[in-house]
Amino acid sequence: MDLPGIVAAVRPHLGHTLVALDFDGTLAPIVPDPADSRPLPGVVDALGSLAAAGAQVAVVTGRDARTAVRLGGLDAVPGLIVEGLYGLETWHGGHLETPPTPDVIETLRAELPAAIAGGDDALWIEDKRLSLVVHGRLAAEPEAALDPVREPVAALAARLGLEVHPGRGVIELRLPGYDKAGALHRLVERCSPRVVLFAGDDRGDLPALLAVRHLRDAGLTAFAVGAGSAEVPEVAGAVDLLVDGPAGVLELLRQLTG
């Protein structure tokens, strides 16, 4: 399906539409340091226009919800829901629902530095409180920098009963049982839309992109949009429309209210 076709199918029904989007790589370009991540100029205004037109706007992210809201300025979007940490957290109207930190994450925090000690000096650990991420994006070749530590990191995760999820220049270790498909299904249950559009760019988005097919089978009008990247070519096979990274997503958002 092409962009005009999706716009034509969604725009007349914005008052009954859930627009759910990933943050990094979809609304914001991927950057070496995640603290520097910001949405493309115009994204927050476009999301606000969708909300003003009656759409339920949501961000489904691996970030903790408060960080996504702060970095993105997302509290400017009326009625926005943020599903953070793959659905472990929910932010809405300034209120955050989040579980306490389990002991296993404290153990991971203590032991993960030793697991990556033999790797590239550019590797570092991002602490998201309920998950930890080994970053290789500061290295000249991020994936190559991560290769020597993949096995010890996986062994540590297996011993602690955690899941290992590779992404664009990163390895994330997180609690089992949560992914973006589950977060998307919970949003659908909460909002009862007639139309669903989900956009993502990375391996962590694939469960939600594929869940769109199940939503269609259940009778909803639903579309999966990929923010294309060379690092994750498999996204192209899971979507109805592939656009050119965050800039392409922004163009889609603007056309939905144009």
ChimeraX attribute file (.defattr): number of C-alpha atoms within 10 A of each C-alpha:
attribute: neighborCount
match mode: 1-to-1
recipient: residues
	/A:1	10
	/A:2	10
	/A:3	18
	/A:4	12
	/A:5	10
	/A:6	20
	/A:7	17
	/A:8	12
	/A:9	16
	/A:10	24
	/A:11	19
	/A:12	12
	/A:13	15
	/A:14	23
	/A:15	18
	/A:16	19
	/A:17	27
	/A:18	27
	/A:19	24
	/A:20	27
	/A:21	25
	/A:22	28
	/A:23	26
	/A:24	23
	/A:25	23
	/A:26	27
	/A:27	29
	/A:28	23
	/A:29	16
	/A:30	20
	/A:31	14
	/A:32	14
	/A:33	12
	/A:34	14
	/A:35	10
	/A:36	11
	/A:37	19
	/A:38	20
	/A:39	22
	/A:40	16
	/A:41	12
	/A:42	15
	/A:43	22
	/A:44	19
	/A:45	15
	/A:46	21
	/A:47	25
	/A:48	21
	/A:49	19
	/A:50	26
	/A:51	23
	/A:52	16
	/A:53	17
	/A:54	16
	/A:55	24
	/A:56	24
	/A:57	21
	/A:58	25
	/A:59	25
	/A:60	31
	/A:61	26
	/A:62	25
	/A:63	23
	/A:64	24
	/A:65	27
	/A:66	19
	/A:67	14
	/A:68	24
	/A:69	22
	/A:70	11
	/A:71	15
	/A:72	20
	/A:73	13
	/A:74	23
	/A:75	20
	/A:76	13
	/A:77	21
	/A:78	17
	/A:79	18
	/A:80	23
	/A:81	23
	/A:82	33
	/A:83	31
	/A:84	27
	/A:85	25
	/A:86	27
	/A:87	25
	/A:88	21
	/A:89	22
	/A:90	21
	/A:91	22
	/A:92	16
	/A:93	12
	/A:94	11
	/A:95	9
	/A:96	15
	/A:97	12
	/A:98	16
	/A:99	9
	/A:100	7
	/A:101	11
	/A:102	11
	/A:103	9
	/A:104	15
	/A:105	20
	/A:106	13
	/A:107	11
	/A:108	19
	/A:109	15
	/A:110	10
	/A:111	13
	/A:112	19
	/A:113	15
	/A:114	11
	/A:115	17
	/A:116	21
	/A:117	13
	/A:118	11
	/A:119	17
	/A:120	18
	/A:121	12
	/A:122	14
	/A:123	20
	/A:124	18
	/A:125	17
	/A:126	15
	/A:127	13
	/A:128	15
	/A:129	15
	/A:130	21
	/A:131	22
	/A:132	19
	/A:133	20
	/A:134	23
	/A:135	25
	/A:136	27
	/A:137	22
	/A:138	17
	/A:139	17
	/A:140	10
	/A:141	11
	/A:142	19
	/A:143	19
	/A:144	13
	/A:145	22
	/A:146	25
	/A:147	12
	/A:148	14
	/A:149	20
	/A:150	17
	/A:151	13
	/A:152	16
	/A:153	22
	/A:154	18
	/A:155	15
	/A:156	17
	/A:157	20
	/A:158	12
	/A:159	8
	/A:160	14
	/A:161	14
	/A:162	21
	/A:163	16
	/A:164	20
	/A:165	14
	/A:166	17
	/A:167	18
	/A:168	20
	/A:169	20
	/A:170	21
	/A:171	22
	/A:172	21
	/A:173	24
	/A:174	25
	/A:175	21
	/A:176	10
	/A:177	11
	/A:178	14
	/A:179	22
	/A:180	26
	/A:181	21
	/A:182	17
	/A:183	25
	/A:184	28
	/A:185	16
	/A:186	14
	/A:187	22
	/A:188	19
	/A:189	10
	/A:190	9
	/A:191	13
	/A:192	14
	/A:193	21
	/A:194	17
	/A:195	24
	/A:196	26
	/A:197	19
	/A:198	25
	/A:199	28
	/A:200	32
	/A:201	32
	/A:202	22
	/A:203	18
	/A:204	21
	/A:205	26
	/A:206	22
	/A:207	16
	/A:208	27
	/A:209	28
	/A:210	18
	/A:211	22
	/A:212	26
	/A:213	18
	/A:214	14
	/A:215	18
	/A:216	14
	/A:217	11
	/A:218	10
	/A:219	10
	/A:220	17
	/A:221	18
	/A:222	26
	/A:223	25
	/A:224	24
	/A:225	27
	/A:226	31
	/A:227	26
	/A:228	24
	/A:229	19
	/A:230	9
	/A:231	14
	/A:232	14
	/A:233	14
	/A:234	16
	/A:235	24
	/A:236	17
	/A:237	13
	/A:238	21
	/A:239	22
	/A:240	18
	/A:241	19
	/A:242	24
	/A:243	22
	/A:244	14
	/A:245	21
	/A:246	27
	/A:247	21
	/A:248	19
	/A:249	26
	/A:250	25
	/A:251	16
	/A:252	19
	/A:253	20
	/A:254	18
	/A:255	16
	/A:256	22
	/A:257	18
	/A:258	11
